[in-house]
């Protein structure tokens, strides 16, 4: 049995169930079957150890790789009768070359006169019918893409791989919570208002305090920045710097954490405009923000325990000061709501959660 991935040009599997190929080439040809595999497909094949088989390009003369396969032999001794081969397998010195039996010369001559169209063939196809126009176009696209990818391996730069990670679920709340500090900010009017939340289940059960988690989340905004948001801020800074607007390498919801002001600090380190901490350690909130020529923004980052669950929120309010501010928010408002805020919150909470786990594991090891 083997599991394989066909190359960008597809693959053809050839099998014959004949057992006495050397004595009867015609019997071998009569038992011959072809299976056409589409390009870039993962598949598994199982057959007996005495089955004649061959793997070839789907189209003759193509230089695309045929397939990459990983085989699994349940019994390396299965089907072997020659004493020399049996001894090699038992000693662990056998190789694919020594275990492969080639076709007899007479049968090779017979196959060279064989017309492929006369061999019964099963064609497997994904998404479109075999030999259809759509199937041909898909095959062409994959062959071209495979050729380009192959050529790219010879270029001076190398294509990098990426790892995607789905962390804690971020959801947008329908409205700012009634007890949020953000309710006290920009009360006269605001042109943008959103709040996002992540729930950490069972967080309180370990005896953690809201202030500790909030401090770690604030550190997460600084230490675990989304690369996409950083790129957007670089572009934004380049565009607004000639206009004399405020610039920051950190996304606006938390950019004031880089402020040099030290009059009001949370946890003795993070500059904030306002903070509220429950003496029992059940909740903690801070207000961040800044005033610019075109708008004012206030962000509220909070932690509140509901049972054993920790609710971490990030809310933002924006008040436009002039027409340019309204135009600015019309351009970036949707990106802020659908990408910037939820992504920054997710990565900050991931950082905080990771720090807590490291501390807990260290405590267990010390104990």
N, C-alpha and C positions, 0 to 999 in steps of 0.2 A: 504494500500500500504506500502511496506517496501523495503528498499535497504539493501543489505547484502553482506558480503564477506565470501565465503566458506572457510572452514578450509583446512589444508594441506592434509587431506585425502579425500576431496570432501564432498558433501552433497546430500541427496535425499529429494525432496519435495513431499509430498503425499497429494492429494486433492480428495474430493468426492463432487459431485454436488447434491447428494441426500438430500432432505429436511426432510424426515420422517424416519430417520435412526432407531429410536427405534421401529417403527412398521414393517419395512421391511429391515432386515439385508442384504438380497439378493440384494435389490435395491441399498443399500449403496455400496456393493461390485461391482455391475455392473457399478456404476458411478465413481469408483475409478480409479485414474490416478497417475503414478509416473513420476517424472522428475529428471534425474540424472544431477547434476551440477559438473563440473570438479574442482579440487583443486585450491585454490588461485584465485578465480574469483569474480569479482564485478558484481552484477546483481540486477535487480529490479523486483518485483512481485506485481501484483494488482489483488485482488479478492474480492468478496462480503463478507459482515460481517457474513452471515449465512453459509458460506462454511466451511465444515469440513476440517481441515488441520493439518499436522504434519511434523516436520523437523527431519530427522534422519541421522546418518552417512551413507555415500555411501556404505560402506561395514559393515555388522553386526560384532560386536565384536571388532571393532577398537576403540582405545582410543583417536584418534585425535579429536580436537574440530570440531564441525559440522559447525557452522557459527556464525558470529557476525552480528547482524541486528539492523537497526534503522527504526522504524515503524512510519508512519504518518497516523493518523486517521482524515479524513475530518469531521466526525461527530461521536462523542463518543456515541451518543444516537441511532445511526443507528442500526436497527435490534433488539433493546432491547424491550421486552414486559413485563417482570416481574417488578412489581411496586418497589420492594426492590432494584433491580439493577438500575432502572431509578433514584431513589432517591440518591443512592450512587454517581452516575455520576454527578448529578446536584449539590451535596454538595462538589464534588472534593475529595471524600474519597475512590473512587473505585481503585482497583489494578488489575494487570493482573490475579492474582489468582482468585479474586471474579468474574471477567468478563469472565473467561474461563469455558466453559461447556464441561465436559468430556463425552466420549462415554458411552452409556448404557452398563451394564455388558453383556447382551446377545450378543451385537455386538462385544464386546471384545473377547468373546469366539469364535465367527465366524471368526474373523481376525486371531486368533492363528492357525486356521486350513488352512489358506490361503497360497497358494504357490506363492511366489513373481514373479516367472516366468510367471504366468498366468495373471498378471496385465499389461495392456498396459503401456509401458514405453517410454518416450522420453529422449534420451541421448544427451546432449549438449557437444560439444568438441571443443577445440581450437587447431589450428595448425596441427591436425592430425585426421584421421577418427576414430570414436568410435570403441573400441575393436580391434584396430590394434596393431601390435607389437610396433610401435613408440608411440602410445598412452599409452600403458602399461609401457614402459620405462620412459616416461615423468611423469606418475603418481607415479612410484616407486621413481624417483629422488626427486619429490616434497614431498613425504611422509618422505623420509630419511632426507631431508633438514628441514622439519618441526619438526621432532623429535629432530634433533641436536639443532635447535633454541630453542625448548622448554627446553632441558637440560641445555642450556647455561644460562638460567635465574636463575639456581640454583648455578652457579659457583660464585666464590668470586668476579670476576670482572664483570662489566656490559657492554654489547655492547652499544656503543654510536650511536646516530643518527647524521646526517649531513644535513646541509642546503646548497644547491647550489644556487648561484646567478649569473645571466648573466648580466654583466655590460655593459660598453661602448665597442663598437666593435673596436678591434685592427687589423690593417691591415699592412702588410709589403709593403713598397714602392719599386718599381722596382730598384731605384737607389737613392743615397744620393742627396738631393736637391742642386741645384747649389749655392744657397746663404747660405748654412749651414756652420757654423764654422768648422764642421768636415772635410770639403774639404781642410782645411789648415793644417791638421794633418797627420803625417806619409805619406807624399806625395811621398817619394822615392819608397816605395812599401808597400803592406799590404796583408796578407794572408786571412783576413776575413773582410767583410764589409757588414753591414746591417743597415736598418733604419725602425723603426716602428712608426705608427701614430694613434692617437685617435682624433676624432673631437667632440668638445663640442658645440652643436648647440645653438645659441642664447645667448652665454655667454657674449659677448661684450655689449649686449643691457642693461645689468644692470650697466654699467659704470665701469667694472672691468679693471684693468691694467694687461699687460702681466707680469710685474715684480712680482705682487702679486700672480698671478696664478703659476708662475714658482717657487716662494719661497714655496708655499704650496705643489707643486709636489715634490720638493726636500725633504721637511719634510715628505711627504708620503713615500718616499723610506726608510726613517729611522723608521717611526712609524707604517707603515702598510706593514710589510714584509710577503711575501708568505711563509707559513710553509714548502711547498715542496722545495722551493729554499733554505731556511735555513737548511733543512735536507741535501740537496745535498752539501751545503758549509761545513757542519760539516764533512761529509764523505770525501770531497776533502781535507780539512785541515788536517785530520788524515793521509791521504795518502801522501801528499807532505811535511808535516812538517819535516820528517826525511831527506828530500832532501835539506832543507834549503831554500825553496821557501816562498814567501810572503803568509800570511794567513789573513783571514778576515771573520767575521760572516755575512757580508752583501754581496749580489751577486755582482760579479765583475763589471757590468756596472756602479754601483754607490758606490762601496766599498771605493773609496777615499773620500767620504763624512765623513768618520770616521778618516781622517788624522788629526794629531795634528798641521799641519802647519797653520799659521794664517797670512801669508804675503799677500795673496790675497783672499778676502772673497766676496761672493755674499750676498746681503741683510744683511751685517754685521755679518753673522753667518756661512755660508756654504763655506768650503774651495774649491777653484776651481783653475784650471790652467789658464783659460782664460775666459773672459766674454764679451758679447756685448749686449747693451741695447739701444733700440730706444728711443730718447728723448720724442717722442709723445706717448710712451706707447703701440705701436703697436706690438712690438716683443722684445724678450729677449732670450739669449742663454748662456749656460755655457759649458765649456769643463772640464771633469773629466778624471782621468786616473792615471796610475802608470807604472813604469818600474821594471821588475823583471828579474831574471837570464835567464829565458827561453823565455820571450816575453815582448812586450810593448803593452799596450792597451790605447785607448782614446775613451771616450764616450761623446756624445753631447746631452744635454737635452735642448729642446727649446720650446718656445711658440710663435705663430704668429697668429694674427687676420686676417681672410679673411672675410670681411663683419662683420656680427655679430657672426660668428663662430670662436672658438679658436682651432687651430691645435697644438696639443701637440706631440712632436716627441722625440724618443730615438734612437740615432744611435751609432754604435760601430765599431771601426776599431782595428784590431789586427795585429801586426808585429812580426813574429817569429824571434828569435835571434839565434837559433841553431836547431839541429835535434830533440832534446827532445821537443822543443816548437812546432814543426810541428806535432810530434806524439800526443802531448797534445791536440792541436786544432782538429786533426783528430778524437780524441775520444769524445771531449765535444762540438765540433762546432755545430752539428745538434741539440743537446739538448739546447744549448744556443740560437739558432735561433728559434726553435719551442716552447720552454717553458720558459726559464729563462727570456729573455728580454721582450717578450710580456706580461708575467704574472706580472713581476715587474712593468712595465709601467701601466698596467691596475689597479693594486692595489694602486699605487701612485696617479694616476689621480682620482680614486674613493675617496681616502682620501681627496685630494684637493677639489674636487667637494662638498664633504660633509661639509667641513669646510666653504666654501663659502655660502652654503645654511643655515648653522647655523647662520652665521653673518647676512645674509639677513633677516632671521626670527626674530632675536634679534632686528634688526633695526625697523622692522615693529611693533613688540610688544612695543618697546620704544616709537615709534611715537604714 
